[in-house]
């Protein structure tokens, strides 16, 4: 060990042992656990120690003494600064192994659940350009790169459009090329940034909550159609229409062009009015012969081909015979509900976003599905004993909640309903393990299937099958 400054401790010749939780790597220093970012098992590195906790240390690699034989050259020029795709340096097979282990750790080592062997993770056919939705942020305080002198940067080039930099809520990394979403996503973003700079648009200042242009969303479908949503902090009709007309003319692939005037203190548009400027109201995505409307605020899985695999696993785990009443909780736009509808007698979908439920109803009608009913509202308020008495006892419950998992009141109603089978889909193994521990008072876990929706990240989706104990 060497101490360069009073507060700075650099540990030399650290061997990276394995991939750890949250996308970090694990090593040991003098018997203490050390977590570092951007490490690959087999690396020998020097680490600057940052946080010191009672049971572990955290640090950052300052020098790679000997790279692991597994280490890959990152393909993205923004790697290491942008907060996404931190596992570009890991072979994809090693990423999948780490995600399988993450599921097992959360369920067994930490959650103490009794589970069958975790099935091999289902990998993604595409590990680049797999997302159908991205959000980019405009900022008057862009992140300066190490070779830039802030004093020498012209005023209008201090503006940026891209992703937030990790650990700095007010800094945005200007993105030239992102490998997450296929073209014309990059071209549209770069065009809008250039136009905004050339026409002296005031990029948003998140610290001062002022500015004109705020954030933008690009949504795509597998057919190549594009929905663009541009968000402004205040109205300036002349400037707004100038931009929207220019981008519509430059990119005829944009089939839906929306704008939002958002004066709130945060960028979310879930409670905002999305105003159609040109084109169609929705994108249409097709999955297994079914069509789904995607509006500007609709929830839809962001990796469409993997979503088909995910939903297919959920349907298989439901083991339907055609006679069952199925409850699809957190149904979104009704994708899972409609995926299983042909093998069920009746499907009840519940979702808290009213616009998503309206899309679900339209989707079902568009697909000629007549055995699905959809209800909007807070899950803990809608899913009650009285609701079940009115709509029928479920034989199977499928649930795909947000990352936080399910509310205790919802868990209690699920337990009281005593459906024969549960299928729990989750993007967060930690909250899923917590919830299944509660459900295990009446249910046994019969299958665990991880699915990789997000290559080059530590995120993983997991589908679990549960059966009512006899």
TITI-40947 format. One record per residue (C-alpha): x, y, z; residue number from 0. Coordinates in steps of 0.5 Angstrom, whole numbers, plus 500, padded with zeros to 3 digits. Example, Ala and Ser with C-alpha at 12.3 -4.5 7.8 and 13.67 -1.06 7.14 Angstrom:
! residues 2
<node u="525" v="491" w="516" pos="0"/>
<node u="527" v="498" w="514" pos="1"/>
***
This chain:
! residues 470
<node u="500" v="500" w="500" pos="0"/>
<node u="502" v="507" w="499" pos="1"/>
<node u="499" v="514" w="502" pos="2"/>
<node u="500" v="519" w="497" pos="3"/>
<node u="496" v="524" w="501" pos="4"/>
<node u="493" v="525" w="508" pos="5"/>
<node u="486" v="523" w="505" pos="6"/>
<node u="489" v="518" w="499" pos="7"/>
<node u="490" v="511" w="500" pos="8"/>
<node u="492" v="507" w="494" pos="9"/>
<node u="493" v="500" w="494" pos="10"/>
<node u="498" v="497" w="489" pos="11"/>
<node u="497" v="490" w="486" pos="12"/>
<node u="490" v="488" w="487" pos="13"/>
<node u="488" v="482" w="484" pos="14"/>
<node u="481" v="482" w="482" pos="15"/>
<node u="477" v="476" w="484" pos="16"/>
<node u="470" v="476" w="481" pos="17"/>
<node u="464" v="480" w="479" pos="18"/>
<node u="460" v="482" w="484" pos="19"/>
<node u="453" v="486" w="485" pos="20"/>
<node u="451" v="492" w="482" pos="21"/>
<node u="456" v="491" w="476" pos="22"/>
<node u="462" v="492" w="481" pos="23"/>
<node u="468" v="487" w="481" pos="24"/>
<node u="471" v="484" w="488" pos="25"/>
<node u="477" v="483" w="491" pos="26"/>
<node u="481" v="483" w="498" pos="27"/>
<node u="486" v="487" w="501" pos="28"/>
<node u="489" v="485" w="508" pos="29"/>
<node u="483" v="481" w="509" pos="30"/>
<node u="478" v="486" w="508" pos="31"/>
<node u="473" v="486" w="502" pos="32"/>
<node u="474" v="491" w="496" pos="33"/>
<node u="469" v="493" w="491" pos="34"/>
<node u="471" v="497" w="485" pos="35"/>
<node u="468" v="499" w="478" pos="36"/>
<node u="471" v="497" w="471" pos="37"/>
<node u="475" v="491" w="474" pos="38"/>
<node u="475" v="484" w="470" pos="39"/>
<node u="477" v="477" w="474" pos="40"/>
<node u="484" v="476" w="473" pos="41"/>
<node u="486" v="484" w="473" pos="42"/>
<node u="492" v="486" w="477" pos="43"/>
<node u="491" v="493" w="479" pos="44"/>
<node u="492" v="499" w="483" pos="45"/>
<node u="486" v="502" w="487" pos="46"/>
<node u="485" v="509" w="490" pos="47"/>
<node u="481" v="507" w="496" pos="48"/>
<node u="474" v="512" w="497" pos="49"/>
<node u="469" v="509" w="502" pos="50"/>
<node u="471" v="506" w="508" pos="51"/>
<node u="466" v="502" w="511" pos="52"/>
<node u="466" v="497" w="517" pos="53"/>
<node u="465" v="491" w="513" pos="54"/>
<node u="468" v="493" w="506" pos="55"/>
<node u="472" v="498" w="502" pos="56"/>
<node u="470" v="501" w="495" pos="57"/>
<node u="475" v="504" w="490" pos="58"/>
<node u="477" v="506" w="483" pos="59"/>
<node u="482" v="503" w="479" pos="60"/>
<node u="488" v="508" w="477" pos="61"/>
<node u="492" v="503" w="474" pos="62"/>
<node u="492" v="496" w="470" pos="63"/>
<node u="498" v="493" w="472" pos="64"/>
<node u="496" v="486" w="468" pos="65"/>
<node u="490" v="486" w="464" pos="66"/>
<node u="486" v="479" w="465" pos="67"/>
<node u="486" v="475" w="459" pos="68"/>
<node u="478" v="476" w="459" pos="69"/>
<node u="479" v="483" w="459" pos="70"/>
<node u="476" v="486" w="452" pos="71"/>
<node u="477" v="493" w="449" pos="72"/>
<node u="470" v="497" w="450" pos="73"/>
<node u="467" v="499" w="444" pos="74"/>
<node u="464" v="505" w="446" pos="75"/>
<node u="468" v="512" w="446" pos="76"/>
<node u="464" v="514" w="452" pos="77"/>
<node u="466" v="508" w="456" pos="78"/>
<node u="468" v="510" w="463" pos="79"/>
<node u="464" v="516" w="463" pos="80"/>
<node u="457" v="515" w="461" pos="81"/>
<node u="454" v="511" w="467" pos="82"/>
<node u="451" v="505" w="462" pos="83"/>
<node u="454" v="499" w="459" pos="84"/>
<node u="459" v="498" w="464" pos="85"/>
<node u="460" v="491" w="462" pos="86"/>
<node u="463" v="492" w="455" pos="87"/>
<node u="470" v="490" w="458" pos="88"/>
<node u="467" v="483" w="460" pos="89"/>
<node u="465" v="477" w="455" pos="90"/>
<node u="458" v="476" w="454" pos="91"/>
<node u="458" v="469" w="457" pos="92"/>
<node u="462" v="472" w="463" pos="93"/>
<node u="456" v="477" w="464" pos="94"/>
<node u="451" v="472" w="463" pos="95"/>
<node u="454" v="467" w="469" pos="96"/>
<node u="455" v="474" w="473" pos="97"/>
<node u="447" v="475" w="472" pos="98"/>
<node u="445" v="468" w="474" pos="99"/>
<node u="450" v="468" w="480" pos="100"/>
<node u="446" v="475" w="482" pos="101"/>
<node u="440" v="471" w="482" pos="102"/>
<node u="442" v="465" w="486" pos="103"/>
<node u="445" v="470" w="491" pos="104"/>
<node u="439" v="474" w="492" pos="105"/>
<node u="435" v="468" w="493" pos="106"/>
<node u="439" v="463" w="497" pos="107"/>
<node u="445" v="466" w="500" pos="108"/>
<node u="441" v="473" w="502" pos="109"/>
<node u="434" v="471" w="502" pos="110"/>
<node u="435" v="464" w="504" pos="111"/>
<node u="429" v="461" w="500" pos="112"/>
<node u="428" v="454" w="498" pos="113"/>
<node u="429" v="454" w="490" pos="114"/>
<node u="430" v="449" w="485" pos="115"/>
<node u="437" v="450" w="481" pos="116"/>
<node u="437" v="456" w="477" pos="117"/>
<node u="435" v="455" w="470" pos="118"/>
<node u="441" v="457" w="465" pos="119"/>
<node u="440" v="464" w="463" pos="120"/>
<node u="436" v="466" w="456" pos="121"/>
<node u="441" v="471" w="453" pos="122"/>
<node u="440" v="476" w="448" pos="123"/>
<node u="441" v="475" w="441" pos="124"/>
<node u="443" v="482" w="440" pos="125"/>
<node u="448" v="485" w="445" pos="126"/>
<node u="448" v="492" w="441" pos="127"/>
<node u="442" v="497" w="439" pos="128"/>
<node u="437" v="493" w="443" pos="129"/>
<node u="433" v="498" w="446" pos="130"/>
<node u="427" v="501" w="443" pos="131"/>
<node u="427" v="507" w="448" pos="132"/>
<node u="432" v="512" w="450" pos="133"/>
<node u="431" v="519" w="454" pos="134"/>
<node u="437" v="524" w="453" pos="135"/>
<node u="437" v="530" w="457" pos="136"/>
<node u="439" v="538" w="455" pos="137"/>
<node u="444" v="541" w="460" pos="138"/>
<node u="447" v="548" w="460" pos="139"/>
<node u="453" v="544" w="464" pos="140"/>
<node u="455" v="539" w="460" pos="141"/>
<node u="461" v="534" w="463" pos="142"/>
<node u="468" v="537" w="460" pos="143"/>
<node u="473" v="531" w="458" pos="144"/>
<node u="480" v="530" w="461" pos="145"/>
<node u="483" v="534" w="455" pos="146"/>
<node u="478" v="540" w="455" pos="147"/>
<node u="480" v="546" w="458" pos="148"/>
<node u="473" v="549" w="460" pos="149"/>
<node u="476" v="556" w="460" pos="150"/>
<node u="477" v="555" w="452" pos="151"/>
<node u="471" v="552" w="451" pos="152"/>
<node u="466" v="557" w="447" pos="153"/>
<node u="460" v="559" w="450" pos="154"/>
<node u="455" v="555" w="446" pos="155"/>
<node u="459" v="549" w="446" pos="156"/>
<node u="458" v="548" w="454" pos="157"/>
<node u="451" v="546" w="452" pos="158"/>
<node u="450" v="538" w="452" pos="159"/>
<node u="445" v="533" w="450" pos="160"/>
<node u="446" v="526" w="452" pos="161"/>
<node u="446" v="522" w="459" pos="162"/>
<node u="447" v="524" w="466" pos="163"/>
<node u="454" v="523" w="469" pos="164"/>
<node u="454" v="518" w="475" pos="165"/>
<node u="455" v="521" w="482" pos="166"/>
<node u="453" v="528" w="479" pos="167"/>
<node u="446" v="530" w="478" pos="168"/>
<node u="447" v="536" w="474" pos="169"/>
<node u="452" v="534" w="469" pos="170"/>
<node u="450" v="531" w="462" pos="171"/>
<node u="455" v="527" w="458" pos="172"/>
<node u="455" v="530" w="451" pos="173"/>
<node u="453" v="523" w="447" pos="174"/>
<node u="456" v="523" w="440" pos="175"/>
<node u="454" v="515" w="438" pos="176"/>
<node u="450" v="511" w="443" pos="177"/>
<node u="450" v="503" w="442" pos="178"/>
<node u="444" v="502" w="445" pos="179"/>
<node u="439" v="504" w="440" pos="180"/>
<node u="439" v="503" w="432" pos="181"/>
<node u="439" v="509" w="427" pos="182"/>
<node u="436" v="514" w="426" pos="183"/>
<node u="437" v="515" w="434" pos="184"/>
<node u="444" v="518" w="434" pos="185"/>
<node u="442" v="522" w="428" pos="186"/>
<node u="436" v="525" w="430" pos="187"/>
<node u="439" v="527" w="437" pos="188"/>
<node u="446" v="530" w="434" pos="189"/>
<node u="441" v="534" w="429" pos="190"/>
<node u="437" v="537" w="434" pos="191"/>
<node u="443" v="539" w="439" pos="192"/>
<node u="446" v="542" w="433" pos="193"/>
<node u="440" v="546" w="431" pos="194"/>
<node u="439" v="548" w="438" pos="195"/>
<node u="446" v="551" w="439" pos="196"/>
<node u="446" v="554" w="432" pos="197"/>
<node u="439" v="558" w="434" pos="198"/>
<node u="441" v="560" w="441" pos="199"/>
<node u="436" v="555" w="445" pos="200"/>
<node u="437" v="556" w="452" pos="201"/>
<node u="439" v="549" w="454" pos="202"/>
<node u="436" v="547" w="461" pos="203"/>
<node u="440" v="548" w="468" pos="204"/>
<node u="438" v="543" w="473" pos="205"/>
<node u="441" v="547" w="478" pos="206"/>
<node u="437" v="553" w="477" pos="207"/>
<node u="431" v="550" w="474" pos="208"/>
<node u="431" v="555" w="468" pos="209"/>
<node u="432" v="554" w="460" pos="210"/>
<node u="428" v="553" w="454" pos="211"/>
<node u="429" v="546" w="452" pos="212"/>
<node u="429" v="540" w="457" pos="213"/>
<node u="429" v="533" w="455" pos="214"/>
<node u="427" v="528" w="449" pos="215"/>
<node u="425" v="521" w="448" pos="216"/>
<node u="426" v="517" w="442" pos="217"/>
<node u="422" v="510" w="441" pos="218"/>
<node u="422" v="505" w="436" pos="219"/>
<node u="419" v="499" w="433" pos="220"/>
<node u="421" v="493" w="430" pos="221"/>
<node u="419" v="495" w="423" pos="222"/>
<node u="423" v="502" w="423" pos="223"/>
<node u="418" v="507" w="425" pos="224"/>
<node u="420" v="512" w="430" pos="225"/>
<node u="416" v="516" w="435" pos="226"/>
<node u="420" v="523" w="438" pos="227"/>
<node u="418" v="527" w="444" pos="228"/>
<node u="421" v="533" w="445" pos="229"/>
<node u="420" v="537" w="452" pos="230"/>
<node u="421" v="544" w="453" pos="231"/>
<node u="421" v="548" w="460" pos="232"/>
<node u="417" v="554" w="457" pos="233"/>
<node u="413" v="555" w="451" pos="234"/>
<node u="416" v="559" w="445" pos="235"/>
<node u="412" v="557" w="439" pos="236"/>
<node u="416" v="560" w="434" pos="237"/>
<node u="423" v="557" w="436" pos="238"/>
<node u="419" v="550" w="438" pos="239"/>
<node u="415" v="550" w="431" pos="240"/>
<node u="422" v="551" w="428" pos="241"/>
<node u="425" v="546" w="431" pos="242"/>
<node u="420" v="541" w="430" pos="243"/>
<node u="419" v="542" w="423" pos="244"/>
<node u="426" v="542" w="421" pos="245"/>
<node u="427" v="535" w="425" pos="246"/>
<node u="421" v="532" w="421" pos="247"/>
<node u="423" v="535" w="414" pos="248"/>
<node u="430" v="532" w="416" pos="249"/>
<node u="428" v="525" w="418" pos="250"/>
<node u="421" v="522" w="415" pos="251"/>
<node u="422" v="516" w="419" pos="252"/>
<node u="419" v="520" w="424" pos="253"/>
<node u="412" v="517" w="424" pos="254"/>
<node u="410" v="520" w="431" pos="255"/>
<node u="412" v="527" w="433" pos="256"/>
<node u="410" v="530" w="440" pos="257"/>
<node u="412" v="536" w="444" pos="258"/>
<node u="411" v="537" w="452" pos="259"/>
<node u="411" v="543" w="456" pos="260"/>
<node u="414" v="541" w="463" pos="261"/>
<node u="415" v="546" w="468" pos="262"/>
<node u="416" v="542" w="474" pos="263"/>
<node u="422" v="541" w="478" pos="264"/>
<node u="423" v="534" w="474" pos="265"/>
<node u="424" v="531" w="467" pos="266"/>
<node u="418" v="525" w="468" pos="267"/>
<node u="412" v="526" w="463" pos="268"/>
<node u="408" v="521" w="466" pos="269"/>
<node u="403" v="527" w="469" pos="270"/>
<node u="404" v="531" w="463" pos="271"/>
<node u="400" v="532" w="457" pos="272"/>
<node u="404" v="530" w="451" pos="273"/>
<node u="401" v="534" w="445" pos="274"/>
<node u="401" v="531" w="438" pos="275"/>
<node u="405" v="536" w="433" pos="276"/>
<node u="405" v="531" w="427" pos="277"/>
<node u="404" v="524" w="425" pos="278"/>
<node u="401" v="518" w="428" pos="279"/>
<node u="398" v="518" w="435" pos="280"/>
<node u="402" v="511" w="437" pos="281"/>
<node u="407" v="506" w="434" pos="282"/>
<node u="405" v="499" w="433" pos="283"/>
<node u="409" v="493" w="435" pos="284"/>
<node u="408" v="486" w="433" pos="285"/>
<node u="409" v="480" w="437" pos="286"/>
<node u="407" v="473" w="436" pos="287"/>
<node u="402" v="476" w="431" pos="288"/>
<node u="399" v="481" w="436" pos="289"/>
<node u="399" v="488" w="435" pos="290"/>
<node u="400" v="493" w="441" pos="291"/>
<node u="399" v="500" w="441" pos="292"/>
<node u="405" v="504" w="444" pos="293"/>
<node u="404" v="512" w="446" pos="294"/>
<node u="408" v="517" w="448" pos="295"/>
<node u="407" v="515" w="456" pos="296"/>
<node u="406" v="507" w="455" pos="297"/>
<node u="410" v="502" w="458" pos="298"/>
<node u="413" v="497" w="454" pos="299"/>
<node u="419" v="492" w="455" pos="300"/>
<node u="425" v="496" w="452" pos="301"/>
<node u="428" v="490" w="448" pos="302"/>
<node u="422" v="487" w="444" pos="303"/>
<node u="425" v="481" w="442" pos="304"/>
<node u="427" v="479" w="449" pos="305"/>
<node u="420" v="481" w="451" pos="306"/>
<node u="417" v="476" w="447" pos="307"/>
<node u="422" v="470" w="450" pos="308"/>
<node u="420" v="473" w="457" pos="309"/>
<node u="413" v="473" w="456" pos="310"/>
<node u="413" v="466" w="453" pos="311"/>
<node u="417" v="464" w="459" pos="312"/>
<node u="411" v="467" w="463" pos="313"/>
<node u="406" v="463" w="459" pos="314"/>
<node u="409" v="457" w="460" pos="315"/>
<node u="410" v="457" w="467" pos="316"/>
<node u="402" v="459" w="468" pos="317"/>
<node u="401" v="452" w="465" pos="318"/>
<node u="394" v="454" w="462" pos="319"/>
<node u="389" v="449" w="460" pos="320"/>
<node u="384" v="454" w="457" pos="321"/>
<node u="379" v="453" w="463" pos="322"/>
<node u="383" v="458" w="468" pos="323"/>
<node u="381" v="465" w="471" pos="324"/>
<node u="388" v="469" w="470" pos="325"/>
<node u="390" v="475" w="474" pos="326"/>
<node u="395" v="479" w="470" pos="327"/>
<node u="397" v="485" w="476" pos="328"/>
<node u="401" v="491" w="473" pos="329"/>
<node u="399" v="489" w="466" pos="330"/>
<node u="402" v="495" w="463" pos="331"/>
<node u="399" v="496" w="456" pos="332"/>
<node u="396" v="488" w="457" pos="333"/>
<node u="402" v="485" w="453" pos="334"/>
<node u="402" v="479" w="458" pos="335"/>
<node u="395" v="479" w="459" pos="336"/>
<node u="394" v="478" w="451" pos="337"/>
<node u="400" v="473" w="451" pos="338"/>
<node u="396" v="468" w="455" pos="339"/>
<node u="389" v="470" w="453" pos="340"/>
<node u="388" v="464" w="448" pos="341"/>
<node u="390" v="459" w="453" pos="342"/>
<node u="385" v="462" w="459" pos="343"/>
<node u="378" v="462" w="460" pos="344"/>
<node u="378" v="469" w="463" pos="345"/>
<node u="384" v="474" w="464" pos="346"/>
<node u="383" v="480" w="469" pos="347"/>
<node u="389" v="486" w="468" pos="348"/>
<node u="390" v="491" w="473" pos="349"/>
<node u="395" v="497" w="472" pos="350"/>
<node u="396" v="504" w="476" pos="351"/>
<node u="397" v="508" w="469" pos="352"/>
<node u="390" v="510" w="466" pos="353"/>
<node u="393" v="511" w="459" pos="354"/>
<node u="396" v="504" w="459" pos="355"/>
<node u="390" v="501" w="461" pos="356"/>
<node u="386" v="505" w="455" pos="357"/>
<node u="392" v="502" w="451" pos="358"/>
<node u="391" v="495" w="453" pos="359"/>
<node u="383" v="496" w="452" pos="360"/>
<node u="384" v="498" w="445" pos="361"/>
<node u="390" v="493" w="444" pos="362"/>
<node u="385" v="487" w="446" pos="363"/>
<node u="380" v="490" w="441" pos="364"/>
<node u="385" v="491" w="435" pos="365"/>
<node u="387" v="483" w="436" pos="366"/>
<node u="380" v="481" w="437" pos="367"/>
<node u="381" v="478" w="444" pos="368"/>
<node u="374" v="478" w="448" pos="369"/>
<node u="376" v="475" w="454" pos="370"/>
<node u="380" v="480" w="457" pos="371"/>
<node u="378" v="486" w="462" pos="372"/>
<node u="382" v="491" w="464" pos="373"/>
<node u="382" v="496" w="470" pos="374"/>
<node u="386" v="502" w="472" pos="375"/>
<node u="388" v="504" w="479" pos="376"/>
<node u="393" v="503" w="485" pos="377"/>
<node u="394" v="496" w="486" pos="378"/>
<node u="393" v="496" w="493" pos="379"/>
<node u="386" v="499" w="493" pos="380"/>
<node u="383" v="495" w="487" pos="381"/>
<node u="386" v="488" w="488" pos="382"/>
<node u="381" v="487" w="494" pos="383"/>
<node u="377" v="481" w="497" pos="384"/>
<node u="371" v="485" w="494" pos="385"/>
<node u="374" v="485" w="487" pos="386"/>
<node u="376" v="478" w="487" pos="387"/>
<node u="369" v="476" w="489" pos="388"/>
<node u="366" v="480" w="484" pos="389"/>
<node u="370" v="478" w="478" pos="390"/>
<node u="372" v="471" w="480" pos="391"/>
<node u="377" v="467" w="484" pos="392"/>
<node u="384" v="467" w="480" pos="393"/>
<node u="387" v="460" w="478" pos="394"/>
<node u="393" v="463" w="476" pos="395"/>
<node u="396" v="470" w="478" pos="396"/>
<node u="402" v="473" w="474" pos="397"/>
<node u="405" v="479" w="477" pos="398"/>
<node u="410" v="484" w="474" pos="399"/>
<node u="411" v="489" w="479" pos="400"/>
<node u="416" v="496" w="478" pos="401"/>
<node u="423" v="495" w="481" pos="402"/>
<node u="420" v="496" w="488" pos="403"/>
<node u="416" v="490" w="488" pos="404"/>
<node u="409" v="489" w="491" pos="405"/>
<node u="406" v="493" w="497" pos="406"/>
<node u="405" v="488" w="503" pos="407"/>
<node u="397" v="489" w="502" pos="408"/>
<node u="398" v="486" w="495" pos="409"/>
<node u="402" v="480" w="498" pos="410"/>
<node u="396" v="479" w="503" pos="411"/>
<node u="391" v="479" w="498" pos="412"/>
<node u="395" v="474" w="494" pos="413"/>
<node u="396" v="470" w="499" pos="414"/>
<node u="388" v="470" w="501" pos="415"/>
<node u="386" v="469" w="494" pos="416"/>
<node u="390" v="462" w="494" pos="417"/>
<node u="391" v="461" w="487" pos="418"/>
<node u="393" v="455" w="485" pos="419"/>
<node u="399" v="458" w="481" pos="420"/>
<node u="403" v="464" w="481" pos="421"/>
<node u="408" v="467" w="476" pos="422"/>
<node u="412" v="473" w="478" pos="423"/>
<node u="416" v="477" w="473" pos="424"/>
<node u="421" v="482" w="476" pos="425"/>
<node u="427" v="486" w="474" pos="426"/>
<node u="430" v="486" w="481" pos="427"/>
<node u="432" v="480" w="484" pos="428"/>
<node u="433" v="483" w="491" pos="429"/>
<node u="425" v="486" w="492" pos="430"/>
<node u="423" v="479" w="488" pos="431"/>
<node u="426" v="475" w="493" pos="432"/>
<node u="423" v="479" w="499" pos="433"/>
<node u="416" v="478" w="496" pos="434"/>
<node u="417" v="471" w="495" pos="435"/>
<node u="419" v="470" w="502" pos="436"/>
<node u="413" v="473" w="504" pos="437"/>
<node u="409" v="469" w="499" pos="438"/>
<node u="413" v="462" w="501" pos="439"/>
<node u="408" v="462" w="507" pos="440"/>
<node u="403" v="459" w="502" pos="441"/>
<node u="407" v="457" w="496" pos="442"/>
<node u="413" v="453" w="494" pos="443"/>
<node u="418" v="456" w="488" pos="444"/>
<node u="418" v="451" w="483" pos="445"/>
<node u="422" v="454" w="477" pos="446"/>
<node u="427" v="460" w="477" pos="447"/>
<node u="429" v="463" w="470" pos="448"/>
<node u="433" v="469" w="469" pos="449"/>
<node u="432" v="473" w="462" pos="450"/>
<node u="438" v="478" w="460" pos="451"/>
<node u="434" v="484" w="457" pos="452"/>
<node u="440" v="489" w="458" pos="453"/>
<node u="447" v="486" w="455" pos="454"/>
<node u="453" v="490" w="458" pos="455"/>
<node u="449" v="492" w="464" pos="456"/>
<node u="448" v="488" w="471" pos="457"/>
<node u="441" v="488" w="470" pos="458"/>
<node u="437" v="482" w="470" pos="459"/>
<node u="430" v="480" w="469" pos="460"/>
<node u="427" v="473" w="473" pos="461"/>
<node u="421" v="469" w="472" pos="462"/>
<node u="419" v="465" w="478" pos="463"/>
<node u="414" v="459" w="478" pos="464"/>
<node u="410" v="458" w="485" pos="465"/>
<node u="405" v="453" w="487" pos="466"/>
<node u="400" v="453" w="492" pos="467"/>
<node u="402" v="448" w="498" pos="468"/>
<node u="398" v="442" w="499" pos="469"/>
***
